[in-house]
Amino acid sequence: MTPTTLDIRRTSLDRLLGIARCPGCRSGTLAPDAPEALRCELCGQRFPMVDGIPCLFEATSLGEFLAAATAPRPPGRPASRRRRGASGGAYHWREYGIRSLLPEAATARDILLVGCGDGGERPFLHELGFETIAFDIRPTPGTDFLADAHRLPLASATFDVVLSMQVLEHLHSPWIAVEEVARVLRPGGWFIGSVAFLKPYHRSYFHMTHLGVRHLLRLAGLVPDRFEGAQSLTYALYGGMIPLGGRPLRRAVLGGIDRLISRARTAVWSLSRRADPNAPSDRFDDEFLLSFRTFDKLRYAPAVVFRARKPPEPPPEI
């Protein structure tokens, strides 16, 4: 029986205090402080809770984030979010191919979900044997704590995998957030995620090509090893404007158009260049080997999926 996101959240909360660190002084451990609050044992900052979920923000921004976390949603919003929440994890799992990007749980057990939303990926990860801890800036049944991705309230070298799906484009300084991701990863750990590229406007700061993502990863000392284009460009541009039945039908039809166009482009390129479109080459990116098929998808993709690794620690000298 698949556990609910709420059951998994409660399990993770038992572990939170062991790895949490004060986002203010950056080194103090946190302890319960009645009623319904945590307190830094070093600098004394107090962190309130919302619906039992700790709000772990710096003192200078705590009020702003707390107000946003407790503000009522516009009329009709909760129901729509609940409907998405029921399938959000399955949607990410399918659209971005998360399973194919993950290491085996036997070698990498602890996962941090950045900007987790409803935490819908957690049951899938739990079934595979991973332990997850998740945060966002608003409380949901799938969040363990609230925090700012630019200043993670977590000890360094704590996680084997950090997962971030469609989050970095919504951050005002994603380069700082990626540095924080690198800090909390253990040596040899993986940063896996996706970002918007050719998606329409949706309250985001940055839409990124794979070159931009690669630059962010390398700035933080991470080594990228995989880039892929994801989702249907035709659906992203026209799916909301074409009255073609329900969303699944529109995705299927418009996604099929994308596939036909892609196959035609690939066939023309292969015939004109007399080359294998699936063979990795440096002709498309002089720093990263990509096949024509992968590169062409990256050029016209609503989202870019990536994976990068934190370099393992060097072996001890003998």
C-alpha positions as a printed Julia matrix, in Angstrom:
318×3 Matrix{Float64}:
   0.0    0.0     0.0
   1.46   3.35   -1.03
   1.84   5.71    1.96
   0.3    9.15    1.77
   2.45  12.27    1.53
   1.23  13.22    5.02
   2.44   9.94    6.53
   5.85  10.4     4.93
   6.05  14.02    6.09
   5.49  13.04    9.71
   8.26  10.47    9.48
  10.66  13.05    8.06
   9.82  15.64   10.73
  11.33  13.33   13.34
  14.66  13.7    11.55
  14.46  17.41   10.79
  15.97  18.78   14.0
  19.02  16.56   13.56
  19.99  18.24   10.28
  18.41  21.7    10.57
  20.63  24.74   11.12
  19.66  28.32   11.85
  19.35  30.32    8.6
  20.43  33.43   10.52
  23.71  32.49   12.18
  24.13  29.5     9.8
  25.53  27.15   12.44
  23.18  26.97   15.43
  21.11  23.83   15.93
  17.38  24.14   16.53
  15.35  22.97   19.52
  11.64  23.02   20.4
  10.47  26.21   22.07
   6.89  26.17   23.4
   4.36  26.87   22.2
   4.54  25.79   18.56
   7.99  27.17   17.74
  11.66  26.3    17.37
  14.61  28.27   18.69
  18.25  28.52   17.62
  20.45  27.29   20.47
  23.28  29.6    19.39
  21.79  32.97   18.42
  18.37  32.6    20.01
  16.23  33.38   16.96
  12.74  31.95   17.32
  10.98  30.25   14.42
   7.18  29.95   14.51
   5.19  27.11   12.98
   2.28  27.2    10.52
  -0.01  24.18   10.78
   2.77  22.39   12.64
   5.36  23.15    9.93
   8.46  25.17   10.98
   9.07  28.51    9.23
  12.86  28.56    8.9
  13.58  31.98    7.41
  16.12  34.64    8.35
  14.85  37.19   10.88
  15.0   39.99    8.29
  12.63  38.16    5.92
  10.64  36.01    8.35
   7.7   38.43    8.54
   7.38  38.71    4.76
   7.47  34.96    4.18
   5.21  34.24    7.15
   2.6   36.66    5.81
   2.73  34.96    2.4
   2.5   31.5     3.98
  -0.57  32.35    6.03
  -2.36  34.57    3.5
  -5.7   33.16    2.25
  -5.65  31.94   -1.31
  -7.89  33.58   -3.94
 -11.42  32.1    -4.14
 -11.43  28.8    -5.99
  -7.67  28.32   -5.76
  -7.53  25.6    -3.09
  -9.79  23.22   -5.02
  -7.77  23.61   -8.21
  -4.55  23.03   -6.3
  -5.97  19.92   -4.67
  -6.87  18.53   -8.08
  -3.36  19.19   -9.3
  -1.94  17.81   -6.08
  -3.65  14.49   -6.66
  -1.76  14.02   -9.91
   1.12  16.49   -9.6
   3.68  13.9    -8.54
   2.62  11.5   -11.3
   2.75  14.39  -13.78
   6.35  15.28  -12.85
   7.33  11.62  -12.77
   6.04  11.12  -16.31
   6.87  14.46  -17.96
  10.46  14.73  -16.73
  11.47  11.07  -16.51
  12.69  11.39  -12.93
  13.09   7.64  -12.44
  15.67   7.37  -15.23
  17.75  10.15  -13.65
  17.92   8.8   -10.11
  20.74   6.69   -8.72
  19.81   3.48   -6.95
  18.5    3.94   -3.42
  21.08   1.41   -2.21
  23.85   3.9    -3.03
  22.02   7.21   -2.45
  19.26   7.22    0.15
  18.52  10.77    1.35
  16.7   13.18   -0.99
  15.87  16.86   -0.52
  12.92  18.19   -2.53
  13.38  21.9    -3.3
  10.18  23.86   -3.86
   8.18  20.67   -3.46
   4.66  22.12   -3.81
   2.31  19.42   -2.61
   5.16  16.9    -2.34
   3.48  14.63   -4.89
   6.73  12.87   -5.84
   7.27  11.56   -2.31
   5.2    8.35   -2.54
   7.07   7.36   -5.73
  10.44   8.0    -4.08
   9.37   6.18   -0.92
   8.42   3.08   -2.91
  11.92   3.06   -4.43
  13.48   3.1    -0.97
  14.46   6.77   -0.67
  14.04   8.92    2.44
  12.75  12.39    1.52
  12.65  15.76    3.21
  10.79  18.54    1.42
  10.27  22.28    1.7
   8.52  25.15   -0.01
   7.52  28.72    0.89
   3.89  27.74    1.56
   2.62  24.96    3.83
   1.07  21.87    2.25
   0.55  18.28    3.45
   3.79  17.39    1.64
   6.13  19.98    3.22
   8.38  19.33    6.23
   9.45  22.95    6.66
   9.18  26.35    5.01
  12.35  28.04    3.82
  14.0   30.27    1.23
  15.98  28.28   -1.35
  18.58  31.06   -1.35
  19.44  30.26    2.29
  18.82  26.64    3.15
  18.46  26.01    6.91
  20.28  22.7     6.67
  23.66  21.28    7.63
  26.25  20.9     4.89
  26.85  17.54    3.17
  23.52  16.08    4.32
  21.83  14.72    1.17
  22.69  12.22   -1.54
  20.26  13.74   -4.04
  18.61  17.15   -4.39
  15.55  17.23   -6.63
  14.2   20.52   -8.04
  11.45  20.44  -10.65
  10.5   23.75  -12.33
  11.76  25.87   -9.42
  14.96  27.7   -10.39
  13.24  29.98  -12.9
  11.02  31.31  -10.1
  13.98  32.39   -7.92
  15.37  35.94   -8.06
  18.97  34.68   -7.79
  19.13  31.04   -8.93
  22.94  31.02   -8.84
  22.79  31.48   -5.05
  20.25  28.67   -4.7
  22.39  26.29   -6.76
  25.38  27.1    -4.54
  23.22  26.18   -1.55
  22.26  22.93   -3.25
  25.93  22.11   -3.78
  26.64  22.87   -0.11
  24.02  20.47    1.28
  24.96  17.67   -1.15
  27.34  15.02    0.06
  30.47  14.48   -2.08
  29.43  12.34   -5.02
  25.79  13.43   -4.63
  23.44  14.32   -7.48
  21.46  17.45   -8.33
  18.54  16.54  -10.58
  15.9   18.89  -11.91
  14.18  20.81  -14.67
  13.74  24.46  -15.58
  11.46  26.35  -17.93
  12.83  27.34  -21.34
  10.14  28.01  -23.98
   7.15  27.98  -21.64
   4.79  30.98  -21.65
   5.02  33.56  -18.88
   4.07  32.16  -15.47
   5.44  34.53  -12.81
   9.04  33.51  -13.33
  12.29  35.5   -13.37
  14.47  33.41  -15.68
  13.82  30.93  -18.47
  17.02  29.08  -19.32
  18.66  27.23  -22.17
  20.78  24.22  -21.33
  23.8   26.54  -21.67
  22.45  28.74  -18.88
  21.76  25.73  -16.67
  25.23  24.37  -17.34
  26.77  27.69  -16.33
  24.83  27.76  -13.05
  25.87  24.21  -12.22
  29.53  24.78  -12.94
  29.59  28.03  -10.98
  28.59  25.98   -7.95
  31.27  23.36   -8.57
  28.86  20.73   -9.91
  29.63  18.62  -12.97
  26.68  18.22  -15.41
  26.38  14.91  -17.2
  22.92  15.01  -18.78
  20.64  17.49  -20.55
  17.34  16.7   -22.25
  14.42  18.66  -23.66
  11.02  17.84  -22.21
   7.34  18.44  -22.9
   5.47  19.58  -26.01
   6.17  23.03  -27.44
   2.96  22.99  -29.47
   0.95  22.22  -26.34
   2.81  24.84  -24.29
   2.03  27.55  -26.86
  -1.46  26.59  -27.96
  -2.83  24.01  -25.52
  -4.7   26.6   -23.49
  -6.18  28.31  -26.55
  -7.5   25.36  -28.54
 -10.91  24.02  -27.4
 -10.0   20.39  -28.08
 -11.61  18.37  -25.3
  -9.88  17.88  -21.95
  -6.26  18.51  -21.12
  -5.11  14.87  -21.63
  -6.57  14.87  -25.14
  -4.93  18.2   -26.02
  -1.6   16.95  -24.7
  -1.85  13.76  -26.74
  -2.83  15.48  -30.01
  -0.49  18.45  -29.8
   2.34  16.3   -28.48
   1.83  14.06  -31.52
   2.29  17.09  -33.77
   5.59  17.8   -32.03
   6.78  14.25  -32.6
   5.91  14.34  -36.3
   7.78  17.62  -36.78
  10.77  16.31  -34.84
  10.94  13.13  -36.92
  10.77  15.13  -40.15
  13.53  17.5   -39.02
  15.68  14.58  -37.91
  15.21  12.74  -41.2
  16.09  15.81  -43.26
  19.18  16.51  -41.16
  20.34  12.9   -41.32
  19.95  12.73  -45.11
  21.58  16.1   -45.76
  24.53  15.48  -43.42
  24.74  11.72  -43.99
  25.19  11.3   -40.28
  23.59   9.33  -37.48
  21.19  11.68  -35.6
  21.62   9.62  -32.43
  25.43   9.75  -32.35
  26.9   12.14  -29.72
  28.99  14.89  -31.27
  30.73  18.12  -30.28
  29.38  19.95  -33.35
  26.37  21.32  -31.4
  28.15  22.23  -28.19
  31.93  22.38  -28.01
  31.93  21.55  -24.28
  29.27  18.84  -24.09
  28.58  15.89  -26.38
  25.04  15.91  -27.75
  23.35  13.99  -30.53
  21.37  15.93  -33.13
  18.14  14.43  -31.81
  18.89  15.58  -28.25
  20.14  19.0   -29.35
  17.13  19.61  -31.6
  14.78  18.79  -28.75
  16.68  21.15  -26.43
  16.31  23.99  -28.96
  12.53  23.76  -29.03
  11.62  22.41  -25.6
   9.33  24.04  -23.03
  11.54  22.59  -20.27
  15.17  21.55  -19.89
  15.9   18.52  -17.71
  19.35  18.24  -16.17
  21.51  16.13  -13.92
  24.82  17.08  -12.3
  27.11  15.58   -9.72
  29.12  16.99   -6.84
  32.68  15.69   -7.27
  33.51  12.81   -4.92
  36.15  13.31   -2.29
  39.63  12.33   -3.52
  40.99   9.08   -2.07
  43.29   9.53    0.92
  47.0    9.69    0.17
  48.96   6.63    1.13
